[in-house]
Amino acid sequence: MSLWPSLLLALGRHEGDALLFMADRIRSGDPDNIEAQAARRYWPALMGAEFRRDREVEGANALLNYGYTIMRSVVARAVIAAGLHPTIGLHHANRLNAFALADDLVEPFRPLVDAVVRQMLDEGVLGVDREAKARLAALISADVELAGATSPVSIAAQRLAQSLAASFESGALSLALFNTPQPLAWSAIARHVPGGATE
């Protein structure tokens, strides 16, 4: 959960400090429902006091939906390539969900989408048009830091899935998660455009 506070702090939103405090209090299985409490603080801090996350609403919500779908597909491909069964999730256990494991592993990548959507809204992009789709799709080539090196998001997804597969084989959990971006890295991710450049 440290990615969400990090993004808020990079944007100068003091609510990031509260989310950091909440992240330290989360226990396995989240019995205190801290994640939901954090979401109630996160979305208004990121998108404005009137914003409500609703998958059926246009504008920012539609942009988020499109970006999350792209990230989910990247992670789903990585899961299958790693030899894992996408239906067998860790926390997502809906029998009708063919990509439950992808839904588990996509979580660290969601704030990257949030950063791009926030930047797009600041630039006046309000809908999912062809340019918005291209910009969100380009996020898979944005750079993140992983294991002391810079890698595209698509490679970070592959390494995460491979590390989970290796953890199942060894019995010792060791996930290859990309590092939490620093403020300048958040800015570069948010401004990443097709072709690998930044605006």
Backbone as JSON Lines, residues from 0, in Angstrom:
{"i":0,"aa":"M","n":[0.82,-1.2,0.0],"ca":[0.0,0.0,0.0],"c":[0.86,1.25,0.0]}
{"i":1,"aa":"S","n":[2.16,1.13,0.08],"ca":[3.01,2.32,0.16],"c":[3.02,3.11,-1.15]}
{"i":2,"aa":"L","n":[2.6,2.51,-2.26],"ca":[2.56,3.24,-3.52],"c":[1.52,4.34,-3.51]}
{"i":3,"aa":"W","n":[0.35,4.09,-2.92],"ca":[-0.69,5.1,-2.9],"c":[-0.26,6.33,-2.09]}
{"i":4,"aa":"P","n":[0.25,6.15,-0.86],"ca":[0.72,7.34,-0.14],"c":[1.85,8.05,-0.86]}
{"i":5,"aa":"S","n":[2.74,7.26,-1.49],"ca":[3.85,7.86,-2.2],"c":[3.38,8.75,-3.34]}
{"i":6,"aa":"L","n":[2.37,8.28,-4.09],"ca":[1.82,9.1,-5.17],"c":[1.21,10.38,-4.63]}
{"i":7,"aa":"L","n":[0.43,10.28,-3.56],"ca":[-0.18,11.48,-2.99],"c":[0.89,12.47,-2.52]}
{"i":8,"aa":"L","n":[1.91,11.96,-1.85],"ca":[2.97,12.84,-1.35],"c":[3.73,13.48,-2.51]}
{"i":9,"aa":"A","n":[3.93,12.73,-3.59],"ca":[4.61,13.29,-4.77],"c":[3.79,14.42,-5.39]}
{"i":10,"aa":"L","n":[2.47,14.36,-5.23],"ca":[1.58,15.4,-5.75],"c":[1.35,16.52,-4.74]}
{"i":11,"aa":"G","n":[2.02,16.43,-3.59],"ca":[1.88,17.46,-2.57],"c":[0.63,17.35,-1.73]}
{"i":12,"aa":"R","n":[0.03,16.17,-1.69],"ca":[-1.2,15.97,-0.9],"c":[-0.82,15.4,0.46]}
{"i":13,"aa":"H","n":[-1.11,16.15,1.53],"ca":[-0.71,15.74,2.89],"c":[-1.42,14.48,3.36]}
{"i":14,"aa":"E","n":[-2.53,14.1,2.7],"ca":[-3.23,12.87,3.08],"c":[-2.34,11.63,2.92]}
{"i":15,"aa":"G","n":[-1.29,11.76,2.13],"ca":[-0.35,10.65,1.98],"c":[0.26,10.21,3.3]}
{"i":16,"aa":"D","n":[0.48,11.18,4.2],"ca":[1.03,10.84,5.52],"c":[0.06,9.95,6.3]}
{"i":17,"aa":"A","n":[-1.24,10.28,6.23],"ca":[-2.24,9.47,6.93],"c":[-2.29,8.06,6.36]}
{"i":18,"aa":"L","n":[-2.16,7.94,5.04],"ca":[-2.18,6.62,4.42],"c":[-0.95,5.8,4.8]}
{"i":19,"aa":"L","n":[0.18,6.47,4.95],"ca":[1.38,5.75,5.41],"c":[1.15,5.18,6.8]}
{"i":20,"aa":"F","n":[0.54,5.96,7.68],"ca":[0.23,5.5,9.03],"c":[-0.72,4.31,8.97]}
{"i":21,"aa":"M","n":[-1.73,4.4,8.11],"ca":[-2.71,3.32,7.98],"c":[-2.04,2.06,7.43]}
{"i":22,"aa":"A","n":[-1.13,2.22,6.49],"ca":[-0.45,1.06,5.89],"c":[0.31,0.26,6.94]}
{"i":23,"aa":"D","n":[0.87,0.95,7.92],"ca":[1.61,0.27,8.98],"c":[0.7,-0.55,9.89]}
{"i":24,"aa":"R","n":[-0.59,-0.26,9.85],"ca":[-1.54,-0.93,10.74],"c":[-2.25,-2.11,10.08]}
{"i":25,"aa":"I","n":[-2.06,-2.33,8.8],"ca":[-2.74,-3.42,8.11],"c":[-2.16,-4.77,8.55]}
{"i":26,"aa":"R","n":[-3.06,-5.7,8.89],"ca":[-2.66,-7.05,9.24],"c":[-3.13,-8.01,8.16]}
{"i":27,"aa":"S","n":[-2.61,-9.19,8.19],"ca":[-2.95,-10.21,7.19],"c":[-4.47,-10.39,7.11]}
{"i":28,"aa":"G","n":[-4.99,-10.33,5.89],"ca":[-6.43,-10.46,5.7],"c":[-7.22,-9.19,5.97]}
{"i":29,"aa":"D","n":[-6.55,-8.15,6.44],"ca":[-7.15,-6.84,6.73],"c":[-8.44,-6.95,7.55]}
{"i":30,"aa":"P","n":[-8.37,-7.58,8.75],"ca":[-9.59,-7.75,9.55],"c":[-10.19,-6.43,10.03]}
{"i":31,"aa":"D","n":[-9.4,-5.37,10.08],"ca":[-9.9,-4.08,10.54],"c":[-10.42,-3.22,9.39]}
{"i":32,"aa":"N","n":[-10.42,-3.78,8.18],"ca":[-10.94,-3.08,7.0],"c":[-10.23,-1.74,6.75]}
{"i":33,"aa":"I","n":[-8.94,-1.73,7.0],"ca":[-8.17,-0.5,6.84],"c":[-8.04,-0.12,5.37]}
{"i":34,"aa":"E","n":[-7.98,-1.12,4.49],"ca":[-7.85,-0.81,3.07],"c":[-9.03,0.02,2.57]}
{"i":35,"aa":"A","n":[-10.25,-0.32,2.99],"ca":[-11.43,0.45,2.59],"c":[-11.39,1.86,3.18]}
{"i":36,"aa":"Q","n":[-10.93,1.97,4.42],"ca":[-10.81,3.29,5.05],"c":[-9.79,4.15,4.29]}
{"i":37,"aa":"A","n":[-8.7,3.51,3.87],"ca":[-7.68,4.23,3.11],"c":[-8.22,4.7,1.76]}
{"i":38,"aa":"A","n":[-9.01,3.84,1.11],"ca":[-9.59,4.21,-0.19],"c":[-10.5,5.43,-0.05]}
{"i":39,"aa":"R","n":[-11.24,5.51,1.07],"ca":[-12.12,6.67,1.28],"c":[-11.33,7.96,1.43]}
{"i":40,"aa":"R","n":[-10.09,7.87,1.84],"ca":[-9.23,9.06,1.93],"c":[-8.48,9.3,0.62]}
{"i":41,"aa":"Y","n":[-8.06,8.21,0.0],"ca":[-7.2,8.29,-1.18],"c":[-7.88,8.97,-2.37]}
{"i":42,"aa":"W","n":[-9.07,8.48,-2.73],"ca":[-9.7,8.98,-3.94],"c":[-10.02,10.48,-3.9]}
{"i":43,"aa":"P","n":[-10.62,10.99,-2.83],"ca":[-10.85,12.44,-2.8],"c":[-9.54,13.25,-2.8]}
{"i":44,"aa":"A","n":[-8.5,12.71,-2.14],"ca":[-7.21,13.41,-2.12],"c":[-6.6,13.45,-3.52]}
{"i":45,"aa":"L","n":[-6.76,12.38,-4.28],"ca":[-6.18,12.32,-5.62],"c":[-7.02,13.03,-6.66]}
{"i":46,"aa":"M","n":[-8.32,12.83,-6.62],"ca":[-9.2,13.28,-7.71],"c":[-10.11,14.45,-7.36]}
{"i":47,"aa":"G","n":[-10.16,14.83,-6.08],"ca":[-11.04,15.92,-5.69],"c":[-12.14,15.44,-4.76]}
{"i":48,"aa":"A","n":[-12.64,16.35,-3.94],"ca":[-13.59,16.0,-2.88],"c":[-14.87,15.37,-3.4]}
{"i":49,"aa":"E","n":[-15.29,15.73,-4.61],"ca":[-16.56,15.23,-5.16],"c":[-16.42,13.87,-5.84]}
{"i":50,"aa":"F","n":[-15.19,13.41,-6.04],"ca":[-14.98,12.17,-6.8],"c":[-15.43,10.95,-6.01]}
{"i":51,"aa":"R","n":[-16.11,10.04,-6.72],"ca":[-16.48,8.74,-6.17],"c":[-16.09,7.69,-7.2]}
{"i":52,"aa":"R","n":[-15.42,6.66,-6.75],"ca":[-15.03,5.58,-7.67],"c":[-16.28,4.8,-8.05]}
{"i":53,"aa":"D","n":[-16.59,4.8,-9.33],"ca":[-17.79,4.14,-9.85],"c":[-17.47,3.62,-11.23]}
{"i":54,"aa":"R","n":[-17.48,2.32,-11.4],"ca":[-17.09,1.71,-12.68],"c":[-18.06,2.03,-13.81]}
{"i":55,"aa":"E","n":[-19.24,2.54,-13.5],"ca":[-20.26,2.81,-14.52],"c":[-20.27,4.26,-14.99]}
{"i":56,"aa":"V","n":[-19.44,5.1,-14.42],"ca":[-19.47,6.54,-14.71],"c":[-18.37,6.91,-15.7]}
{"i":57,"aa":"E","n":[-18.67,7.88,-16.56],"ca":[-17.7,8.34,-17.55],"c":[-16.63,9.22,-16.9]}
{"i":58,"aa":"G","n":[-15.81,9.87,-17.71],"ca":[-14.78,10.78,-17.24],"c":[-13.62,10.04,-16.59]}
{"i":59,"aa":"A","n":[-13.21,10.52,-15.42],"ca":[-12.05,9.94,-14.73],"c":[-12.25,8.45,-14.47]}
{"i":60,"aa":"N","n":[-13.45,8.06,-14.09],"ca":[-13.71,6.64,-13.81],"c":[-13.5,5.78,-15.04]}
{"i":61,"aa":"A","n":[-13.95,6.25,-16.2],"ca":[-13.77,5.49,-17.43],"c":[-12.29,5.39,-17.8]}
{"i":62,"aa":"L","n":[-11.54,6.48,-17.58],"ca":[-10.1,6.44,-17.84],"c":[-9.41,5.44,-16.92]}
{"i":63,"aa":"L","n":[-9.78,5.45,-15.65],"ca":[-9.21,4.49,-14.71],"c":[-9.55,3.06,-15.13]}
{"i":64,"aa":"N","n":[-10.8,2.83,-15.5],"ca":[-11.22,1.49,-15.93],"c":[-10.37,1.01,-17.11]}
{"i":65,"aa":"Y","n":[-10.17,1.88,-18.08],"ca":[-9.42,1.49,-19.28],"c":[-7.95,1.18,-18.9]}
{"i":66,"aa":"G","n":[-7.37,2.04,-18.1],"ca":[-5.98,1.82,-17.67],"c":[-5.82,0.55,-16.86]}
{"i":67,"aa":"Y","n":[-6.76,0.29,-15.96],"ca":[-6.69,-0.93,-15.15],"c":[-6.85,-2.17,-16.01]}
{"i":68,"aa":"T","n":[-7.69,-2.08,-17.04],"ca":[-7.88,-3.22,-17.94],"c":[-6.59,-3.55,-18.68]}
{"i":69,"aa":"I","n":[-5.89,-2.52,-19.1],"ca":[-4.6,-2.73,-19.78],"c":[-3.61,-3.38,-18.83]}
{"i":70,"aa":"M","n":[-3.5,-2.85,-17.61],"ca":[-2.56,-3.43,-16.64],"c":[-2.93,-4.87,-16.31]}
{"i":71,"aa":"R","n":[-4.23,-5.13,-16.17],"ca":[-4.68,-6.49,-15.87],"c":[-4.29,-7.45,-16.99]}
{"i":72,"aa":"S","n":[-4.41,-7.01,-18.23],"ca":[-4.06,-7.89,-19.34],"c":[-2.56,-8.16,-19.39]}
{"i":73,"aa":"V","n":[-1.75,-7.15,-19.07],"ca":[-0.3,-7.34,-19.02],"c":[0.06,-8.34,-17.93]}
{"i":74,"aa":"V","n":[-0.55,-8.2,-16.77],"ca":[-0.28,-9.11,-15.66],"c":[-0.81,-10.51,-15.97]}
{"i":75,"aa":"A","n":[-1.98,-10.61,-16.6],"ca":[-2.53,-11.92,-16.95],"c":[-1.6,-12.67,-17.89]}
{"i":76,"aa":"R","n":[-1.06,-11.98,-18.89],"ca":[-0.09,-12.62,-19.8],"c":[1.14,-13.09,-19.03]}
{"i":77,"aa":"A","n":[1.6,-12.26,-18.1],"ca":[2.78,-12.63,-17.3],"c":[2.51,-13.85,-16.44]}
{"i":78,"aa":"V","n":[1.31,-13.92,-15.87],"ca":[0.92,-15.06,-15.04],"c":[0.94,-16.35,-15.85]}
{"i":79,"aa":"I","n":[0.36,-16.31,-17.02],"ca":[0.31,-17.51,-17.87],"c":[1.71,-17.89,-18.34]}
{"i":80,"aa":"A","n":[2.51,-16.89,-18.73],"ca":[3.87,-17.16,-19.19],"c":[4.73,-17.77,-18.08]}
{"i":81,"aa":"A","n":[4.41,-17.45,-16.83],"ca":[5.17,-17.99,-15.7],"c":[4.72,-19.4,-15.33]}
{"i":82,"aa":"G","n":[3.73,-19.92,-16.04],"ca":[3.26,-21.27,-15.77],"c":[2.26,-21.36,-14.63]}
{"i":83,"aa":"L","n":[1.71,-20.22,-14.24],"ca":[0.72,-20.2,-13.16],"c":[-0.69,-20.28,-13.74]}
{"i":84,"aa":"H","n":[-1.62,-20.78,-12.97],"ca":[-3.01,-20.88,-13.43],"c":[-3.73,-19.59,-13.04]}
{"i":85,"aa":"P","n":[-4.21,-18.82,-14.01],"ca":[-4.78,-17.5,-13.71],"c":[-6.07,-17.54,-12.9]}
{"i":86,"aa":"T","n":[-6.77,-18.67,-12.89],"ca":[-8.03,-18.77,-12.17],"c":[-7.84,-18.92,-10.67]}
{"i":87,"aa":"I","n":[-6.69,-19.47,-10.26],"ca":[-6.45,-19.74,-8.84],"c":[-5.78,-18.53,-8.2]}
{"i":88,"aa":"G","n":[-6.6,-17.74,-7.52],"ca":[-6.1,-16.52,-6.91],"c":[-5.6,-16.72,-5.49]}
{"i":89,"aa":"L","n":[-4.95,-15.69,-4.98],"ca":[-4.49,-15.7,-3.59],"c":[-5.54,-15.09,-2.67]}
{"i":90,"aa":"H","n":[-6.05,-13.93,-3.06],"ca":[-7.08,-13.26,-2.28],"c":[-8.4,-13.2,-3.04]}
{"i":91,"aa":"H","n":[-8.33,-13.03,-4.36],"ca":[-9.54,-13.03,-5.18],"c":[-9.93,-14.49,-5.42]}
{"i":92,"aa":"A","n":[-11.13,-14.87,-5.01],"ca":[-11.51,-16.28,-5.06],"c":[-12.85,-16.51,-5.75]}
{"i":93,"aa":"N","n":[-13.32,-15.58,-6.55],"ca":[-14.58,-15.73,-7.26],"c":[-14.44,-16.83,-8.32]}
{"i":94,"aa":"R","n":[-15.27,-17.84,-8.25],"ca":[-15.18,-18.97,-9.2],"c":[-15.45,-18.55,-10.64]}
{"i":95,"aa":"L","n":[-16.15,-17.47,-10.83],"ca":[-16.48,-17.0,-12.18],"c":[-15.39,-16.12,-12.77]}
{"i":96,"aa":"N","n":[-14.38,-15.8,-11.97],"ca":[-13.3,-14.93,-12.42],"c":[-12.16,-15.78,-12.98]}
{"i":97,"aa":"A","n":[-11.99,-15.73,-14.31],"ca":[-10.96,-16.54,-14.95],"c":[-9.55,-15.99,-14.72]}
{"i":98,"aa":"F","n":[-9.45,-14.77,-14.15],"ca":[-8.15,-14.15,-13.95],"c":[-7.98,-13.65,-12.52]}
{"i":99,"aa":"A","n":[-8.38,-14.48,-11.57],"ca":[-8.3,-14.1,-10.16],"c":[-6.86,-13.8,-9.74]}
{"i":100,"aa":"L","n":[-5.91,-14.6,-10.21],"ca":[-4.52,-14.37,-9.83],"c":[-3.99,-13.07,-10.43]}
{"i":101,"aa":"A","n":[-4.41,-12.76,-11.65],"ca":[-4.02,-11.49,-12.26],"c":[-4.58,-10.33,-11.43]}
{"i":102,"aa":"D","n":[-5.79,-10.48,-10.91],"ca":[-6.38,-9.44,-10.07],"c":[-5.6,-9.25,-8.77]}
{"i":103,"aa":"D","n":[-5.0,-10.33,-8.27],"ca":[-4.14,-10.21,-7.09],"c":[-2.86,-9.46,-7.42]}
{"i":104,"aa":"L","n":[-2.22,-9.86,-8.51],"ca":[-0.89,-9.33,-8.83],"c":[-0.93,-7.95,-9.49]}
{"i":105,"aa":"V","n":[-2.09,-7.51,-9.96],"ca":[-2.16,-6.21,-10.62],"c":[-2.15,-5.06,-9.6]}
{"i":106,"aa":"E","n":[-2.44,-5.36,-8.35],"ca":[-2.58,-4.29,-7.35],"c":[-1.41,-3.31,-7.3]}
{"i":107,"aa":"P","n":[-0.15,-3.75,-7.31],"ca":[0.94,-2.77,-7.24],"c":[1.01,-1.86,-8.46]}
{"i":108,"aa":"F","n":[0.39,-2.26,-9.56],"ca":[0.46,-1.48,-10.8],"c":[-0.66,-0.44,-10.91]}
{"i":109,"aa":"R","n":[-1.69,-0.57,-10.11],"ca":[-2.82,0.35,-10.2],"c":[-2.44,1.82,-9.95]}
{"i":110,"aa":"P","n":[-1.6,2.11,-8.95],"ca":[-1.26,3.52,-8.74],"c":[-0.55,4.16,-9.94]}
{"i":111,"aa":"L","n":[0.11,3.35,-10.76],"ca":[0.73,3.9,-11.96],"c":[-0.34,4.44,-12.9]}
{"i":112,"aa":"V","n":[-1.43,3.69,-13.03],"ca":[-2.57,4.15,-13.83],"c":[-3.16,5.41,-13.2]}
{"i":113,"aa":"D","n":[-3.3,5.41,-11.88],"ca":[-3.86,6.57,-11.19],"c":[-3.05,7.83,-11.49]}
{"i":114,"aa":"A","n":[-1.73,7.7,-11.5],"ca":[-0.85,8.84,-11.76],"c":[-1.06,9.38,-13.17]}
{"i":115,"aa":"V","n":[-1.17,8.48,-14.14],"ca":[-1.38,8.91,-15.53],"c":[-2.74,9.58,-15.68]}
{"i":116,"aa":"V","n":[-3.77,8.99,-15.11],"ca":[-5.12,9.56,-15.22],"c":[-5.17,10.93,-14.56]}
{"i":117,"aa":"R","n":[-4.55,11.07,-13.38],"ca":[-4.55,12.39,-12.72],"c":[-3.88,13.43,-13.62]}
{"i":118,"aa":"Q","n":[-2.76,13.06,-14.25],"ca":[-2.05,13.97,-15.15],"c":[-2.92,14.31,-16.37]}
{"i":119,"aa":"M","n":[-3.59,13.31,-16.92],"ca":[-4.44,13.54,-18.08],"c":[-5.59,14.49,-17.73]}
{"i":120,"aa":"L","n":[-6.18,14.33,-16.57],"ca":[-7.25,15.22,-16.14],"c":[-6.73,16.65,-16.0]}
{"i":121,"aa":"D","n":[-5.52,16.78,-15.45],"ca":[-4.91,18.1,-15.32],"c":[-4.69,18.76,-16.68]}
{"i":122,"aa":"E","n":[-4.49,17.93,-17.7],"ca":[-4.28,18.43,-19.06],"c":[-5.59,18.65,-19.81]}
{"i":123,"aa":"G","n":[-6.72,18.36,-19.16],"ca":[-8.01,18.58,-19.79],"c":[-8.58,17.38,-20.53]}
{"i":124,"aa":"V","n":[-7.96,16.22,-20.39],"ca":[-8.48,15.0,-21.03],"c":[-9.6,14.47,-20.14]}
{"i":125,"aa":"L","n":[-10.8,14.39,-20.7],"ca":[-11.95,14.01,-19.89],"c":[-12.64,12.73,-20.35]}
{"i":126,"aa":"G","n":[-12.18,12.15,-21.46],"ca":[-12.84,10.96,-21.95],"c":[-11.86,9.97,-22.55]}
{"i":127,"aa":"V","n":[-12.37,8.78,-22.82],"ca":[-11.54,7.71,-23.37],"c":[-11.62,7.78,-24.89]}
{"i":128,"aa":"D","n":[-10.82,8.67,-25.47],"ca":[-10.72,8.77,-26.92],"c":[-9.47,8.02,-27.4]}
{"i":129,"aa":"R","n":[-9.18,8.08,-28.68],"ca":[-8.06,7.33,-29.23],"c":[-6.73,7.75,-28.59]}
{"i":130,"aa":"E","n":[-6.53,9.05,-28.39],"ca":[-5.27,9.52,-27.78],"c":[-5.15,9.07,-26.34]}
{"i":131,"aa":"A","n":[-6.26,9.11,-25.61],"ca":[-6.24,8.67,-24.21],"c":[-5.92,7.18,-24.13]}
{"i":132,"aa":"K","n":[-6.51,6.4,-25.03],"ca":[-6.23,4.96,-25.05],"c":[-4.76,4.69,-25.33]}
{"i":133,"aa":"A","n":[-4.2,5.42,-26.3],"ca":[-2.79,5.22,-26.65],"c":[-1.89,5.6,-25.48]}
{"i":134,"aa":"R","n":[-2.25,6.66,-24.79],"ca":[-1.44,7.11,-23.65],"c":[-1.48,6.1,-22.51]}
{"i":135,"aa":"L","n":[-2.65,5.56,-22.24],"ca":[-2.77,4.57,-21.17],"c":[-2.09,3.26,-21.56]}
{"i":136,"aa":"A","n":[-2.19,2.89,-22.83],"ca":[-1.52,1.67,-23.29],"c":[-0.01,1.83,-23.23]}
{"i":137,"aa":"A","n":[0.49,3.05,-23.46],"ca":[1.93,3.29,-23.42],"c":[2.52,3.1,-22.04]}
{"i":138,"aa":"L","n":[1.67,3.08,-21.03],"ca":[2.16,2.93,-19.66],"c":[2.93,1.63,-19.48]}
{"i":139,"aa":"I","n":[2.64,0.6,-20.27],"ca":[3.35,-0.67,-20.12],"c":[4.84,-0.54,-20.47]}
{"i":140,"aa":"S","n":[5.2,0.54,-21.17],"ca":[6.62,0.74,-21.49],"c":[7.28,1.79,-20.59]}
{"i":141,"aa":"A","n":[6.51,2.33,-19.64],"ca":[7.09,3.29,-18.69],"c":[8.1,2.58,-17.8]}
{"i":142,"aa":"D","n":[9.1,3.31,-17.35],"ca":[10.17,2.71,-16.55],"c":[9.87,2.74,-15.06]}
{"i":143,"aa":"V","n":[10.17,1.62,-14.41],"ca":[10.15,1.52,-12.95],"c":[11.48,0.92,-12.52]}
{"i":144,"aa":"E","n":[11.83,1.11,-11.26],"ca":[13.08,0.56,-10.75],"c":[12.81,-0.78,-10.08]}
{"i":145,"aa":"L","n":[13.57,-1.78,-10.5],"ca":[13.39,-3.14,-10.0],"c":[14.75,-3.8,-9.84]}
{"i":146,"aa":"A","n":[15.04,-4.23,-8.64],"ca":[16.29,-4.94,-8.34],"c":[17.52,-4.14,-8.79]}
{"i":147,"aa":"G","n":[17.51,-2.84,-8.53],"ca":[18.66,-2.0,-8.84],"c":[18.82,-1.61,-10.28]}
{"i":148,"aa":"A","n":[17.83,-1.95,-11.12],"ca":[17.89,-1.6,-12.55],"c":[16.56,-0.99,-12.97]}
{"i":149,"aa":"T","n":[16.59,-0.31,-14.11],"ca":[15.38,0.27,-14.66],"c":[14.78,-0.71,-15.66]}
{"i":150,"aa":"S","n":[13.49,-0.98,-15.51],"ca":[12.8,-1.92,-16.38],"c":[11.44,-1.36,-16.76]}
{"i":151,"aa":"P","n":[10.94,-1.71,-17.96],"ca":[9.58,-1.31,-18.32],"c":[8.57,-2.03,-17.43]}
{"i":152,"aa":"V","n":[7.4,-1.45,-17.3],"ca":[6.33,-2.03,-16.5],"c":[6.02,-3.46,-16.95]}
{"i":153,"aa":"S","n":[6.04,-3.72,-18.25],"ca":[5.74,-5.06,-18.74],"c":[6.74,-6.09,-18.21]}
{"i":154,"aa":"I","n":[8.02,-5.72,-18.12],"ca":[9.03,-6.63,-17.57],"c":[8.84,-6.78,-16.07]}
{"i":155,"aa":"A","n":[8.47,-5.7,-15.39],"ca":[8.21,-5.78,-13.95],"c":[7.07,-6.76,-13.67]}
{"i":156,"aa":"A","n":[6.05,-6.77,-14.52],"ca":[4.94,-7.72,-14.36],"c":[5.43,-9.15,-14.55]}
{"i":157,"aa":"Q","n":[6.27,-9.37,-15.56],"ca":[6.82,-10.7,-15.8],"c":[7.63,-11.18,-14.61]}
{"i":158,"aa":"R","n":[8.47,-10.31,-14.09],"ca":[9.32,-10.71,-12.97],"c":[8.51,-10.98,-11.71]}
{"i":159,"aa":"L","n":[7.44,-10.21,-11.5],"ca":[6.58,-10.47,-10.35],"c":[5.94,-11.85,-10.46]}
{"i":160,"aa":"A","n":[5.39,-12.17,-11.63],"ca":[4.76,-13.47,-11.81],"c":[5.78,-14.6,-11.69]}
{"i":161,"aa":"Q","n":[6.95,-14.42,-12.27],"ca":[8.0,-15.45,-12.17],"c":[8.44,-15.66,-10.72]}
{"i":162,"aa":"S","n":[8.53,-14.56,-9.97],"ca":[8.95,-14.68,-8.57],"c":[7.89,-15.4,-7.74]}
{"i":163,"aa":"L","n":[6.61,-15.2,-8.08],"ca":[5.55,-15.91,-7.37],"c":[5.63,-17.41,-7.68]}
{"i":164,"aa":"A","n":[5.86,-17.74,-8.95],"ca":[6.01,-19.15,-9.33],"c":[7.19,-19.77,-8.6]}
{"i":165,"aa":"A","n":[8.3,-19.05,-8.53],"ca":[9.48,-19.56,-7.82],"c":[9.2,-19.73,-6.33]}
{"i":166,"aa":"S","n":[8.39,-18.83,-5.77],"ca":[8.03,-18.93,-4.35],"c":[7.21,-20.18,-4.08]}
{"i":167,"aa":"F","n":[6.29,-20.5,-5.0],"ca":[5.5,-21.73,-4.85],"c":[6.4,-22.95,-4.88]}
{"i":168,"aa":"E","n":[7.39,-22.94,-5.76],"ca":[8.29,-24.08,-5.9],"c":[9.19,-24.25,-4.69]}
{"i":169,"aa":"S","n":[9.7,-23.12,-4.18],"ca":[10.66,-23.18,-3.07],"c":[10.0,-23.25,-1.7]}
{"i":170,"aa":"G","n":[8.76,-22.77,-1.62],"ca":[8.09,-22.7,-0.33],"c":[8.47,-21.48,0.48]}
{"i":171,"aa":"A","n":[9.33,-20.62,-0.08],"ca":[9.74,-19.39,0.6],"c":[9.27,-18.2,-0.22]}
{"i":172,"aa":"L","n":[8.42,-17.36,0.38],"ca":[7.87,-16.23,-0.34],"c":[8.93,-15.16,-0.58]}
{"i":173,"aa":"S","n":[9.13,-14.82,-1.85],"ca":[10.06,-13.76,-2.23],"c":[9.56,-13.16,-3.53]}
{"i":174,"aa":"L","n":[8.82,-12.07,-3.43],"ca":[8.22,-11.44,-4.6],"c":[9.11,-10.32,-5.14]}
{"i":175,"aa":"A","n":[9.25,-10.29,-6.45],"ca":[10.03,-9.24,-7.12],"c":[9.11,-8.07,-7.41]}
{"i":176,"aa":"L","n":[9.01,-7.16,-6.47],"ca":[8.18,-5.97,-6.62],"c":[9.06,-4.78,-7.0]}
{"i":177,"aa":"F","n":[8.55,-3.94,-7.89],"ca":[9.32,-2.75,-8.25],"c":[9.32,-1.77,-7.09]}
{"i":178,"aa":"N","n":[10.36,-0.94,-7.05],"ca":[10.5,0.03,-5.96],"c":[9.44,1.12,-6.06]}
{"i":179,"aa":"T","n":[9.07,1.65,-4.9],"ca":[8.15,2.78,-4.88],"c":[8.83,3.97,-5.57]}
{"i":180,"aa":"P","n":[8.2,4.55,-6.59],"ca":[8.84,5.66,-7.3],"c":[9.06,6.88,-6.41]}
{"i":181,"aa":"Q","n":[10.15,7.57,-6.67],"ca":[10.41,8.87,-6.03],"c":[9.58,9.93,-6.77]}
{"i":182,"aa":"P","n":[9.41,11.14,-6.2],"ca":[8.57,12.15,-6.84],"c":[8.9,12.42,-8.31]}
{"i":183,"aa":"L","n":[10.17,12.52,-8.67],"ca":[10.5,12.76,-10.08],"c":[10.12,11.58,-10.96]}
{"i":184,"aa":"A","n":[10.26,10.37,-10.43],"ca":[9.87,9.19,-11.18],"c":[8.35,9.14,-11.37]}
{"i":185,"aa":"W","n":[7.6,9.53,-10.34],"ca":[6.15,9.61,-10.48],"c":[5.79,10.58,-11.6]}
{"i":186,"aa":"S","n":[6.46,11.7,-11.65],"ca":[6.19,12.7,-12.68],"c":[6.48,12.14,-14.07]}
{"i":187,"aa":"A","n":[7.58,11.41,-14.21],"ca":[7.93,10.81,-15.5],"c":[6.9,9.77,-15.91]}
{"i":188,"aa":"I","n":[6.44,8.96,-14.96],"ca":[5.42,7.96,-15.25],"c":[4.13,8.63,-15.7]}
{"i":189,"aa":"A","n":[3.72,9.67,-14.97],"ca":[2.47,10.36,-15.28],"c":[2.49,11.02,-16.65]}
{"i":190,"aa":"R","n":[3.65,11.44,-17.1],"ca":[3.77,12.14,-18.37],"c":[4.22,11.24,-19.52]}
{"i":191,"aa":"H","n":[4.35,9.96,-19.24],"ca":[4.81,8.99,-20.26],"c":[3.8,8.94,-21.41]}
{"i":192,"aa":"V","n":[4.29,9.0,-22.62],"ca":[3.42,9.0,-23.81],"c":[3.86,7.9,-24.77]}
{"i":193,"aa":"P","n":[3.03,7.57,-25.76],"ca":[3.42,6.55,-26.74],"c":[4.77,6.85,-27.36]}
{"i":194,"aa":"G","n":[5.57,5.81,-27.54],"ca":[6.91,5.99,-28.08],"c":[7.97,6.0,-27.02]}
{"i":195,"aa":"G","n":[7.56,5.95,-25.75],"ca":[8.51,5.86,-24.65],"c":[9.02,7.19,-24.14]}
{"i":196,"aa":"A","n":[8.57,8.3,-24.7],"ca":[9.05,9.61,-24.27],"c":[8.17,10.13,-23.14]}
{"i":197,"aa":"T","n":[8.54,11.29,-22.62],"ca":[7.68,11.99,-21.66],"c":[7.38,13.36,-22.23]}
{"i":198,"aa":"E","n":[6.22,13.88,-21.83],"ca":[5.83,15.2,-22.34],"c":[6.59,16.31,-21.63]}
